[in-house]
Amino acid sequence: MQENQNNSEININNQKIQQNKELSIWEALIPVVILVGLLAYNIFAKDGAWLGDYSNQYILLMGGVVAAVVGFLNKTTFEKMYLEVWENWKSVFVPIMILFFVGALAGTWLVSGIIPAMVYYGLQVLNPTIFLPASVIIAAIISIATGSSWTTSATVGIALVGIGSALGIPAGMIAGAVISGAYFGDKMSPMSDTTNLAPAMAGTDLFTHIKYMTFTTVPTIVVTLIVFTILSFNLSINGDANISNLLASIDNSFNITPWLFLVPITVVVMIVLKTKPLFALGVGVILAAIFAFIFQSDVLTSLNESKFQSVINAIFVDTQIETDNEKLTKLFSAGGMNGMIWTIAIVLSAMVFGGIMDAIGALAKITNKLLSMAKSTFGLFGSTVASCLGLNIVASDQYLAIVIPGKMFKKAYEDRNLAPENLSRALEDSGTVTSVLIPWNSCGAYQSGVLGVGVGEYFVYAIFNWLSPIMTLAFAAFGIKIRQIVSK
């Protein structure tokens, strides 16, 4: 997800599952119930304004305090909890740096004219009747090539949201289409870290895993494309989306040239060639800054700062480009690195809660309980899916949502004579793709921060993501493509 396996901070051999015999299942669930209750109260009763802009972060930390109290009462030391939180923070260091660089990328790609150029040319190619399914396909292709849904969203995803918004398409629909395509590609790409991690945990090889995933993944993406095609044909585009006026406004505000595409092409090629994401994104920021001086001198001057200061502001703080079209003025704004602070804060807060829950043995206790409830093949698949979903919610980390169930359920699959690719497919169908549906999960926080669309807005439209675990359960229920271990 965040970066290719070769560059991943995740070392599966070092993933230790913390057990605590002193802890009961009911005690393990106390922090979860309190966390979910407070988050629900904040969202529905207080409309997210209970504790200010950072209310969800405070609630996650409160949940961590409750988990710590439960841990103290069950003989877990403060040192153990601290070390688990520290390990969690270390594991998201690279993703956090990526978030900062993506913020800088958005700002420099705006003032250099790259994003406006993407919108300008995209408006002429992608009309509303094909826009949503085309967005799914474009995002899927880029994600397969790069192995990263994060890189896909930070490049073509931002552009597609801009183009679609200019056409008058709801932002939630666009983000849902981008995320659906991005996670399809991420899930099926041999360069994706989660696609390597799932078979490693289950005990199968990479290409057997990818081949076996096609049975559930292809029908899911086909359904996704059909739904988005129907949505596209039924979109009601109003007069505000007059393309000729939008093109004229962009042309008047920026120096639009195909040469600007050299920067995003360079970044994507570097990722495909397995360059470290931080380096590739850094190159994207530097090149965009240079292109801003070359192609957008008038834009930099119009920002009422020196040209150099305007570029620095684009990297670190808010930037707003005024146009003669209100919709485009709203669209052509970026928060730079500063705009990513909220997202980074929620990731760090979630890692505190997840780390303490792991340290006190609550994650293992909940997963073991789910495993004990698996009395049939379908029950085993259902428990795997529930475990992955639960860990994405509680641990707020997709890697733990793959590693913990992978380790704990492996023997259960073997005991039922089920080939390991059954488990690896279930882990990806429910662990990888649903992480983006949780607002405080590192993936949900990232995607909503980068695309500028809240999880609540795109949740329903991230069709591929919520349909994937349903599809894997349907296959298990009807016994479709459930492979048995072949004796040698």
C-alpha positions as CSV (number, residue, x, y, z in Angstrom):
1,M,0.0,0.0,0.0
2,Q,2.2,2.7,1.2
3,E,5.2,1.5,-0.7
4,N,6.6,-1.5,-2.4
5,Q,7.6,-4.6,-0.5
6,N,11.3,-4.0,-1.0
7,N,11.0,-0.6,0.7
8,S,8.4,-1.6,3.4
9,E,9.0,-0.9,7.0
10,I,7.0,-4.0,7.9
11,N,9.1,-7.0,8.8
12,I,6.7,-10.0,9.1
13,N,9.3,-12.0,11.1
14,N,9.2,-9.4,13.8
15,Q,5.5,-9.2,14.2
16,K,4.8,-10.7,17.6
17,I,1.2,-11.2,18.8
18,Q,0.9,-10.3,22.4
19,Q,-1.1,-12.8,24.6
20,N,-2.5,-12.1,28.0
21,K,-4.1,-15.0,29.9
22,E,-5.2,-12.6,32.7
23,L,-7.5,-10.7,30.3
24,S,-11.1,-11.8,29.6
25,I,-12.9,-11.2,26.3
26,W,-15.3,-8.8,28.0
27,E,-12.4,-6.8,29.4
28,A,-10.8,-6.8,25.9
29,L,-13.9,-5.3,24.4
30,I,-14.3,-2.5,27.0
31,P,-12.0,0.0,25.2
32,V,-13.5,-0.9,21.8
33,V,-17.1,-0.3,23.0
34,I,-16.1,3.0,24.6
35,L,-14.1,4.1,21.6
36,V,-16.9,3.3,19.1
37,G,-19.5,4.9,21.4
38,L,-17.5,8.1,21.7
39,L,-16.8,8.3,18.0
40,A,-20.5,7.7,17.2
41,Y,-21.5,10.4,19.7
42,N,-19.0,12.8,18.2
43,I,-20.2,12.2,14.6
44,F,-24.0,11.9,15.1
45,A,-24.8,13.8,18.2
46,K,-22.2,16.6,18.1
47,D,-21.6,16.7,14.3
48,G,-17.8,16.3,14.9
49,A,-17.6,19.5,16.9
50,W,-17.6,18.1,20.5
51,L,-13.9,18.6,21.1
52,G,-13.0,20.9,18.2
53,D,-11.3,20.1,15.0
54,Y,-9.2,17.4,16.6
55,S,-12.0,15.6,18.3
56,N,-11.5,12.2,16.8
57,Q,-7.8,12.3,17.7
58,Y,-8.7,13.1,21.3
59,I,-11.2,10.3,21.4
60,L,-8.7,7.8,20.1
61,L,-6.3,8.9,22.9
62,M,-9.1,8.5,25.4
63,G,-9.7,5.0,24.2
64,G,-5.9,4.4,24.6
65,V,-6.2,5.6,28.3
66,V,-9.1,3.2,28.9
67,A,-7.2,0.3,27.3
68,A,-4.2,1.2,29.5
69,V,-6.3,1.1,32.7
70,V,-7.6,-2.3,31.6
71,G,-4.0,-3.4,31.0
72,F,-2.8,-2.2,34.4
73,L,-5.6,-4.2,36.1
74,N,-4.5,-7.3,34.2
75,K,-0.8,-7.1,34.9
76,T,0.5,-5.4,31.8
77,T,3.3,-3.0,32.6
78,F,3.6,0.6,31.4
79,E,6.9,-0.2,29.7
80,K,5.3,-2.9,27.6
81,M,2.5,-0.6,26.4
82,Y,5.0,2.2,25.7
83,L,7.2,-0.1,23.6
84,E,4.2,-1.3,21.5
85,V,3.1,2.3,20.9
86,W,6.7,3.2,19.9
87,E,6.9,0.2,17.5
88,N,3.6,1.4,16.0
89,W,4.9,4.9,15.6
90,K,8.1,3.6,14.0
91,S,6.0,1.5,11.5
92,V,4.2,4.6,10.3
93,F,7.2,6.9,10.0
94,V,7.6,6.4,6.3
95,P,3.8,6.8,5.6
96,I,3.8,10.1,7.6
97,M,6.8,11.4,5.6
98,I,4.9,10.4,2.5
99,L,1.9,12.4,3.7
100,F,4.1,15.5,4.2
101,F,5.6,15.1,0.7
102,V,2.1,14.6,-0.8
103,G,1.0,17.9,0.7
104,A,4.1,19.5,-0.8
105,L,3.4,17.8,-4.1
106,A,-0.2,19.1,-4.2
107,G,0.9,22.7,-3.6
108,T,3.8,22.7,-6.1
109,W,1.7,20.9,-8.7
110,L,-0.9,23.6,-8.4
111,V,1.4,26.6,-8.7
112,S,3.3,25.0,-11.5
113,G,0.1,24.4,-13.5
114,I,0.4,20.6,-13.5
115,I,-3.0,20.0,-11.8
116,P,-4.7,22.7,-13.9
117,A,-3.2,21.2,-17.0
118,M,-4.5,17.7,-16.0
119,V,-8.0,19.3,-15.5
120,Y,-7.8,21.3,-18.7
121,Y,-6.9,18.3,-20.9
122,G,-9.0,15.9,-18.9
123,L,-12.2,18.0,-19.4
124,Q,-11.7,17.6,-23.2
125,V,-11.3,13.9,-23.0
126,L,-13.4,12.6,-20.1
127,N,-17.1,13.6,-20.6
128,P,-19.6,12.9,-17.8
129,T,-21.1,9.9,-19.5
130,I,-17.9,7.9,-19.2
131,F,-16.1,9.7,-16.4
132,L,-16.7,7.4,-13.4
133,P,-16.0,4.1,-15.0
134,A,-13.0,5.7,-16.8
135,S,-11.7,6.9,-13.5
136,V,-11.9,3.4,-12.1
137,I,-9.9,2.0,-15.0
138,I,-7.3,4.8,-15.0
139,A,-6.7,4.4,-11.3
140,A,-6.5,0.6,-11.6
141,I,-3.9,0.8,-14.4
142,I,-1.7,3.2,-12.5
143,S,-2.0,1.2,-9.3
144,I,-1.1,-2.1,-11.0
145,A,2.0,-0.4,-12.5
146,T,3.1,1.2,-9.3
147,G,1.9,-1.3,-6.8
148,S,0.6,1.5,-4.6
149,S,-2.9,2.9,-4.1
150,W,-1.2,5.8,-2.2
151,T,0.8,6.9,-5.2
152,T,-2.2,6.5,-7.5
153,S,-4.3,8.9,-5.3
154,A,-1.5,11.4,-4.9
155,T,-1.0,11.7,-8.7
156,V,-4.0,10.8,-11.0
157,G,-6.4,10.7,-8.1
158,I,-6.0,14.4,-7.3
159,A,-6.4,15.2,-11.0
160,L,-9.5,13.1,-11.4
161,V,-11.2,14.7,-8.4
162,G,-10.4,18.1,-9.9
163,I,-11.7,17.1,-13.4
164,G,-14.9,15.5,-12.0
165,S,-15.6,18.4,-9.6
166,A,-15.3,20.9,-12.5
167,L,-17.8,18.8,-14.4
168,G,-20.2,19.0,-11.5
169,I,-19.9,15.4,-10.4
170,P,-20.2,14.8,-6.6
171,A,-16.8,14.5,-5.0
172,G,-17.8,11.4,-3.1
173,M,-18.6,9.6,-6.3
174,I,-15.3,10.5,-7.9
175,A,-13.2,9.6,-4.8
176,G,-15.1,6.3,-4.6
177,A,-14.3,5.5,-8.2
178,V,-10.6,6.4,-7.8
179,I,-10.3,4.4,-4.6
180,S,-12.1,1.4,-6.1
181,G,-9.7,1.3,-9.1
182,A,-6.6,2.1,-6.9
183,Y,-7.3,-0.8,-4.5
184,F,-8.1,-3.2,-7.3
185,G,-4.6,-2.4,-8.8
186,D,-2.9,-2.4,-5.4
187,K,-4.4,-5.8,-4.6
188,M,-3.5,-7.4,-7.9
189,S,0.0,-5.9,-8.4
190,P,3.0,-8.1,-7.6
191,M,4.8,-5.0,-6.5
192,S,2.3,-4.2,-3.7
193,D,3.5,-4.8,-0.2
194,T,0.2,-6.2,1.0
195,T,0.0,-8.5,-2.0
196,N,3.4,-9.9,-0.9
197,L,2.5,-9.9,2.8
198,A,-0.8,-11.9,2.6
199,P,0.7,-15.0,0.9
200,A,3.7,-14.8,3.2
201,M,1.5,-15.0,6.3
202,A,-0.7,-17.7,4.8
203,G,2.1,-19.9,3.5
204,T,1.6,-19.8,-0.2
205,D,3.6,-18.1,-3.1
206,L,2.9,-14.7,-4.6
207,F,1.7,-15.7,-8.0
208,T,-0.5,-18.5,-6.8
209,H,-2.1,-15.9,-4.5
210,I,-2.6,-13.4,-7.3
211,K,-4.1,-16.1,-9.6
212,Y,-6.5,-17.3,-6.9
213,M,-7.6,-13.8,-6.0
214,T,-8.9,-13.3,-9.6
215,F,-11.8,-15.5,-8.8
216,T,-13.3,-13.0,-6.4
217,T,-11.6,-9.8,-7.5
218,V,-12.6,-9.9,-11.2
219,P,-16.4,-10.3,-10.5
220,T,-16.1,-7.5,-7.9
221,I,-14.5,-5.0,-10.2
222,V,-16.9,-5.9,-13.0
223,V,-19.9,-5.2,-10.7
224,T,-18.1,-1.9,-9.7
225,L,-17.7,-0.8,-13.3
226,I,-21.4,-1.6,-14.1
227,V,-22.6,0.4,-11.1
228,F,-20.4,3.4,-12.0
229,T,-21.5,3.2,-15.7
230,I,-25.1,3.3,-14.6
231,L,-24.3,6.3,-12.2
232,S,-22.5,8.1,-15.0
233,F,-25.5,7.8,-17.5
234,N,-27.8,9.1,-14.8
235,L,-25.8,12.1,-13.7
236,S,-27.5,15.4,-13.9
237,I,-24.9,18.0,-14.9
238,N,-26.1,21.6,-14.5
239,G,-25.1,24.7,-16.4
240,D,-22.2,25.5,-14.1
241,A,-20.2,22.8,-15.7
242,N,-20.1,24.4,-19.1
243,I,-16.8,23.0,-20.4
244,S,-16.0,25.8,-22.8
245,N,-16.2,28.4,-20.0
246,L,-14.1,26.2,-17.7
247,L,-11.4,25.7,-20.3
248,A,-11.3,29.5,-21.0
249,S,-11.0,30.3,-17.3
250,I,-8.1,27.8,-16.9
251,D,-6.4,29.1,-20.0
252,N,-6.7,32.7,-18.7
253,S,-5.2,31.8,-15.3
254,F,-2.4,29.5,-16.3
255,N,0.1,28.8,-19.0
256,I,-1.2,25.4,-20.1
257,T,1.3,23.2,-22.1
258,P,1.8,19.4,-22.5
259,W,5.3,19.9,-21.2
260,L,3.9,20.1,-17.7
261,F,3.1,16.3,-17.9
262,L,6.8,15.5,-17.8
263,V,6.7,15.8,-14.0
264,P,3.9,13.3,-13.2
265,I,5.2,10.9,-15.8
266,T,8.7,11.1,-14.2
267,V,7.2,10.3,-10.8
268,V,5.1,7.4,-12.0
269,V,8.1,5.9,-14.0
270,M,10.3,6.2,-10.9
271,I,7.7,4.3,-8.8
272,V,7.4,1.6,-11.5
273,L,11.2,1.2,-11.4
274,K,10.9,0.6,-7.7
275,T,12.5,3.9,-6.6
276,K,11.8,4.7,-2.9
277,P,8.5,6.6,-2.8
278,L,9.9,9.4,-0.6
279,F,12.6,10.0,-3.2
280,A,10.2,9.8,-6.1
281,L,7.8,12.3,-4.5
282,G,10.7,14.6,-3.5
283,V,11.8,14.7,-7.1
284,G,8.2,15.5,-8.1
285,V,8.2,18.4,-5.7
286,I,11.5,19.8,-6.9
287,L,10.7,19.4,-10.6
288,A,7.3,21.1,-10.1
289,A,8.9,24.0,-8.3
290,I,11.3,24.5,-11.2
291,F,8.5,24.2,-13.7
292,A,6.6,26.9,-11.7
293,F,9.4,29.4,-12.3
294,I,9.6,28.4,-16.0
295,F,5.9,28.2,-17.0
296,Q,3.9,30.1,-14.3
297,S,5.8,33.3,-13.7
298,D,2.6,35.4,-13.8
299,V,0.8,33.0,-11.3
300,L,3.7,33.3,-8.8
301,T,3.7,37.1,-9.1
302,S,-0.1,37.2,-8.6
303,L,0.2,35.6,-5.2
304,N,1.5,38.9,-3.7
305,E,4.8,37.4,-2.6
306,S,8.2,37.1,-4.2
307,K,8.2,34.2,-6.7
308,F,10.6,32.2,-4.5
309,Q,8.4,32.8,-1.4
310,S,5.3,31.8,-3.4
311,V,6.8,28.4,-4.2
312,I,7.9,28.0,-0.5
313,N,4.4,28.7,0.6
314,A,3.0,26.2,-1.9
315,I,5.3,23.5,-0.3
316,F,4.6,24.3,3.4
317,V,1.3,26.3,3.8
318,D,-2.0,27.2,2.1
319,T,-2.0,28.4,-1.5
320,Q,-5.1,29.8,-3.4
321,I,-5.1,30.6,-7.1
322,E,-7.8,33.1,-8.0
323,T,-9.7,32.6,-11.3
324,D,-12.7,34.2,-12.9
325,N,-14.7,31.1,-12.2
326,E,-15.9,30.5,-8.6
327,K,-15.8,26.7,-8.9
328,L,-12.3,26.7,-10.2
329,T,-11.1,29.1,-7.5
330,K,-12.4,26.7,-4.9
331,L,-10.8,23.8,-6.7
332,F,-7.4,25.4,-7.2
333,S,-6.3,25.5,-3.6
334,A,-3.9,23.4,-1.6
335,G,-2.7,23.2,2.0
336,G,0.9,22.1,1.4
337,M,2.5,20.2,4.2
338,N,0.5,22.1,6.8
339,G,-2.7,20.7,5.2
340,M,-1.6,17.2,6.3
341,I,-1.2,17.9,10.0
342,W,-4.8,16.8,10.8
343,T,-4.3,13.5,9.0
344,I,-1.0,12.8,10.5
345,A,-2.4,13.5,14.0
346,I,-5.2,11.0,13.6
347,V,-2.7,8.3,12.3
348,L,-0.5,8.9,15.4
349,S,-3.5,8.8,17.7
350,A,-4.8,5.6,16.2
351,M,-1.4,4.0,16.6
352,V,-1.5,4.9,20.3
353,F,-4.8,3.1,20.7
354,G,-3.8,0.2,18.6
355,G,-0.4,-0.2,20.3
356,I,-1.9,-0.3,23.8
357,M,-4.6,-2.7,22.7
358,D,-1.9,-5.0,21.3
359,A,0.3,-4.7,24.4
360,I,-2.5,-5.7,26.8
361,G,-3.4,-8.7,24.7
362,A,-6.8,-7.4,23.6
363,L,-6.2,-7.9,19.9
364,A,-5.2,-11.5,20.3
365,K,-8.1,-12.2,22.7
366,I,-10.7,-10.8,20.3
367,T,-9.2,-12.7,17.3
368,N,-9.0,-15.9,19.3
369,K,-12.6,-15.6,20.3
370,L,-13.6,-15.1,16.6
371,L,-11.5,-18.2,15.7
372,S,-13.2,-20.3,18.4
373,M,-16.6,-19.5,16.8
374,A,-15.6,-21.0,13.4
375,K,-17.5,-24.3,13.4
376,S,-17.6,-24.8,9.6
377,T,-15.7,-23.8,6.4
378,F,-18.0,-20.8,6.0
379,G,-17.7,-19.9,9.7
380,L,-13.9,-20.0,9.3
381,F,-14.0,-17.6,6.3
382,G,-16.5,-15.4,8.2
383,S,-14.3,-15.3,11.3
384,T,-11.3,-14.4,9.1
385,V,-13.3,-11.5,7.5
386,A,-14.6,-10.3,10.9
387,S,-11.1,-10.5,12.4
388,C,-9.6,-8.4,9.5
389,L,-12.4,-5.8,9.7
390,G,-12.2,-5.6,13.5
391,L,-8.5,-5.1,13.4
392,N,-8.8,-2.4,10.8
393,I,-11.2,-0.6,13.2
394,V,-9.4,-1.3,16.5
395,A,-5.7,-1.5,15.5
396,S,-6.2,1.2,12.8
397,D,-3.5,-0.5,10.7
398,Q,-4.0,-2.7,7.6
399,Y,-0.7,-4.6,8.2
400,L,-1.9,-5.8,11.6
401,A,-5.2,-6.7,10.0
402,I,-3.3,-9.1,7.7
403,V,-0.5,-10.3,10.1
404,I,-2.5,-11.2,13.2
405,P,-5.4,-13.1,11.5
406,G,-2.8,-14.7,9.1
407,K,-0.8,-16.1,12.0
408,M,-3.7,-17.1,14.1
409,F,-5.9,-18.7,11.4
410,K,-3.2,-20.5,9.4
411,K,-3.4,-23.8,11.4
412,A,-7.2,-23.7,11.4
413,Y,-7.2,-23.7,7.5
414,E,-4.7,-26.5,7.5
415,D,-6.8,-28.5,9.9
416,R,-9.8,-28.2,7.6
417,N,-7.6,-29.3,4.6
418,L,-7.9,-25.9,3.0
419,A,-5.1,-24.7,0.8
420,P,-3.2,-21.6,2.1
421,E,-4.3,-19.5,-0.8
422,N,-7.9,-19.6,0.7
423,L,-6.5,-17.7,3.7
424,S,-4.3,-15.3,1.7
425,R,-7.3,-14.4,-0.5
426,A,-9.5,-13.8,2.5
427,L,-6.9,-11.6,4.1
428,E,-6.7,-9.4,1.0
429,D,-10.4,-9.4,0.3
430,S,-11.1,-8.2,3.9
431,G,-7.9,-6.7,5.4
432,T,-6.3,-4.8,2.6
433,V,-9.3,-3.2,0.9
434,T,-11.5,-2.3,3.9
435,S,-8.8,-0.3,5.6
436,V,-9.7,2.8,3.5
437,L,-13.3,2.7,4.8
438,I,-12.2,3.5,8.4
439,P,-11.7,7.2,9.0
440,W,-9.0,6.8,11.7
441,N,-7.2,3.9,10.0
442,S,-3.9,5.1,8.4
443,C,-5.3,4.3,4.9
444,G,-8.7,6.0,5.5
445,A,-7.0,9.1,6.9
446,Y,-4.5,9.2,4.0
447,Q,-7.0,8.9,1.2
448,S,-9.5,11.4,2.7
449,G,-6.6,13.8,3.3
450,V,-5.0,13.5,-0.1
451,L,-8.3,13.5,-2.1
452,G,-9.9,16.2,0.1
453,V,-13.0,14.0,0.4
454,G,-14.2,12.7,3.8
455,V,-14.6,8.9,4.3
456,G,-18.3,9.4,5.0
457,E,-18.7,11.0,1.5
458,Y,-17.0,8.3,-0.4
459,F,-17.8,5.2,1.7
460,V,-20.9,4.2,-0.3
461,Y,-19.2,4.8,-3.6
462,A,-16.0,2.8,-2.7
463,I,-17.9,-0.1,-4.2
464,F,-15.0,-2.4,-4.8
465,N,-13.8,-2.0,-1.2
466,W,-16.9,-2.9,0.7
467,L,-18.1,-5.5,-1.9
468,S,-14.8,-7.5,-1.8
469,P,-15.4,-9.1,1.7
470,I,-19.0,-9.8,0.7
471,M,-17.9,-11.5,-2.5
472,T,-15.4,-13.7,-0.6
473,L,-18.1,-14.7,1.9
474,A,-20.5,-15.5,-1.0
475,F,-17.9,-17.8,-2.6
476,A,-17.4,-19.5,0.8
477,A,-21.1,-19.9,1.4
478,F,-21.7,-21.6,-1.9
479,G,-18.4,-23.5,-1.9
480,I,-17.1,-21.8,-5.1
481,K,-13.4,-22.1,-5.8
482,I,-12.6,-23.3,-2.3
483,R,-9.3,-25.2,-2.9
484,Q,-8.4,-28.2,-0.9
485,I,-4.8,-29.2,0.0
486,V,-3.6,-31.7,-2.6
487,S,-1.6,-34.5,-1.1
488,K,1.8,-35.1,-2.8
